[in-house]
Structures are given as C-alpha cells and as structure tokens.
Amino acid sequence: MPHLDFDHINQTLVVSLSTAETFLALFGTIVIPFSQIRSVRALPGEAYSHFKGMGVYIPGVMNFATLNRTMNGKPEIYLYSSPLKTVGIDLAGHSHFEKVFIEVPDLTPQQVVQLIMEEAGLSDPKKEA
C-alpha cells in the first residue's frame, strides 16, 4: 500500500511505495510538488475501468503497480488492489506522470481527498460555488 507524507518545507506530497510496488514500478517514492496537483478525486472512474481491463473482478487480488501510457507520452501510475478505496491525483507539469492512482486503506477516499486538498492548499470547488 502506498503511504502519503506531506513535506511542508519543500511543498511536496511524497508517495512512498511498498516493497512489491517498488520492485514493479522501479520507483522508491513519487514526489509531487503541491503546485503540480491539478485536482484530487475520490473513486475515479479510470481506476475501476483499469481494474476491469486487467481482467480482475475480485477486489484484493491485484496488488501491484502498473503504468499506462497516455497520448502525450507521460504515463499514469496505478497503485491499488481495490478500486473502491482509490484516490486519483491529476497532475500538471510533473516530470514523470500525468495521473497517480493510489489506494487509501485507513481512511475513506473522500477523507483523503480533503486531507490532500487542505495540506496542499488547494481550494474546494464545491465551497467556491
């Protein structure tokens, strides 16, 4: 399971990967500057469609990292075993990834979205309307 750390000194979100994920993704951590977080979404549709596209129909049986190339050449990285506990982070200007999808086992996806938005200083579009 990925672990989230907020580095306020460097203004970054650090996603640390477990041993199995690190082996497959070849990254020890993914560092995301707060300024490059475009949006954060709970239960993104891409996570569910990717899960089904891998031929997996039972949550918990897929526990590895996968990279999915996009049209602009930057990959999306999927780090979860169940799409029902997933948060999607859309990035703008990141050097490696366009989107990062992570599993959040301890909190609800909506709680993690709120936490990331608060820690990164992002505005909530629902509250602005």
C-alpha positions as CSV (number, residue, x, y, z in Angstrom):
1,M,0.0,0.0,0.0
2,P,1.3,3.5,-0.8
3,H,2.0,5.8,2.2
4,L,1.4,9.6,1.9
5,D,3.7,12.1,3.6
6,F,3.3,15.9,3.4
7,D,6.6,17.8,3.2
8,H,5.7,21.4,4.0
9,I,9.3,22.6,3.9
10,N,9.6,21.6,0.2
11,Q,5.9,21.9,-0.5
12,T,5.6,18.4,-1.8
13,L,3.4,15.3,-1.4
14,V,5.6,12.2,-1.1
15,V,4.0,8.9,-2.1
16,S,6.2,6.0,-0.6
17,L,5.7,2.6,-2.2
18,S,5.8,-0.8,-0.6
19,T,8.4,-3.4,-1.5
20,A,6.3,-5.2,-4.1
21,E,5.2,-1.9,-5.7
22,T,8.7,-0.6,-5.7
23,F,10.0,-3.7,-7.4
24,L,7.4,-3.4,-10.2
25,A,7.3,0.4,-10.6
26,L,11.1,0.9,-10.2
27,F,10.4,4.0,-8.0
28,G,11.1,4.2,-4.3
29,T,9.0,7.3,-3.9
30,I,6.9,9.6,-6.1
31,V,7.4,13.3,-5.2
32,I,4.6,15.6,-6.3
33,P,5.1,19.4,-5.8
34,F,1.9,20.9,-4.4
35,S,1.9,23.4,-7.3
36,Q,1.6,20.5,-9.8
37,I,-1.5,19.0,-8.3
38,R,-4.3,20.0,-10.6
39,S,-7.1,18.1,-8.9
40,V,-7.8,15.2,-6.5
41,R,-10.7,12.8,-6.9
42,A,-12.3,10.1,-4.8
43,L,-13.2,6.9,-6.6
44,P,-12.1,7.9,-10.1
45,G,-13.7,6.1,-13.0
46,E,-10.3,5.3,-14.6
47,A,-9.4,3.2,-11.6
48,Y,-12.4,0.9,-12.0
49,S,-12.0,0.6,-15.8
50,H,-8.3,-0.1,-15.4
51,F,-9.1,-2.8,-12.8
52,K,-11.6,-4.5,-15.1
53,G,-9.2,-4.0,-18.1
54,M,-6.6,-6.1,-16.2
55,G,-9.1,-9.0,-16.2
56,V,-9.5,-8.7,-12.4
57,Y,-13.0,-8.9,-11.0
58,I,-12.4,-9.5,-7.2
59,P,-11.0,-6.6,-5.2
60,G,-7.8,-7.5,-3.4
61,V,-6.3,-9.9,-5.9
62,M,-4.4,-7.2,-7.9
63,N,-1.7,-5.8,-5.6
64,F,1.0,-4.3,-7.9
65,A,1.9,-1.1,-9.7
66,T,1.1,-0.7,-13.4
67,L,2.0,2.1,-15.8
68,N,-0.4,3.1,-18.5
69,R,0.9,5.3,-21.3
70,T,-1.2,8.2,-22.4
71,M,-1.5,10.2,-25.6
72,N,1.1,12.8,-24.5
73,G,3.6,10.2,-23.6
74,K,3.5,10.6,-19.8
75,P,2.2,7.5,-18.0
76,E,-0.5,7.2,-15.4
77,I,0.5,5.0,-12.5
78,Y,-1.9,2.7,-10.7
79,L,-1.1,1.6,-7.1
80,Y,-4.1,-0.2,-5.6
81,S,-5.7,-3.6,-5.0
82,S,-9.3,-2.3,-4.9
83,P,-10.9,0.5,-7.0
84,L,-13.3,1.0,-4.1
85,K,-10.6,2.6,-1.9
86,T,-8.9,4.7,-4.6
87,V,-8.0,8.3,-4.9
88,G,-6.8,9.9,-8.2
89,I,-4.4,12.8,-8.4
90,D,-4.3,14.7,-11.7
91,L,-1.0,16.4,-12.3
92,A,0.0,19.4,-14.4
93,G,3.7,19.7,-15.4
94,H,5.0,16.7,-13.5
95,S,8.2,15.3,-15.0
96,H,7.2,11.7,-14.9
97,F,3.4,11.2,-14.5
98,E,0.1,12.6,-15.8
99,K,-2.0,10.9,-13.1
100,V,-1.4,8.9,-10.0
101,F,-4.0,6.5,-8.6
102,I,-3.4,5.2,-5.0
103,E,-5.2,3.0,-2.6
104,V,-6.1,4.5,0.8
105,P,-6.8,1.7,3.2
106,D,-7.1,3.6,6.5
107,L,-9.5,6.5,5.6
108,T,-12.3,6.8,3.2
109,P,-11.3,8.2,-0.3
110,Q,-13.3,11.4,0.4
111,Q,-11.4,12.0,3.6
112,V,-8.0,11.5,1.8
113,V,-9.1,13.9,-0.9
114,Q,-10.0,16.6,1.7
115,L,-6.7,15.9,3.5
116,I,-4.6,16.3,0.4
117,M,-6.5,19.5,-0.6
118,E,-6.1,21.0,2.8
119,E,-2.4,20.1,3.1
120,A,-1.6,21.3,-0.4
121,G,-3.6,24.5,0.0
122,L,-6.0,23.7,-2.9
123,S,-9.4,25.2,-3.0
124,D,-12.6,23.0,-2.9
125,P,-14.7,23.8,-6.0
126,K,-17.9,22.9,-4.1
127,K,-17.3,25.5,-1.4
128,E,-16.5,28.2,-4.0
129,A,-19.8,27.8,-5.9
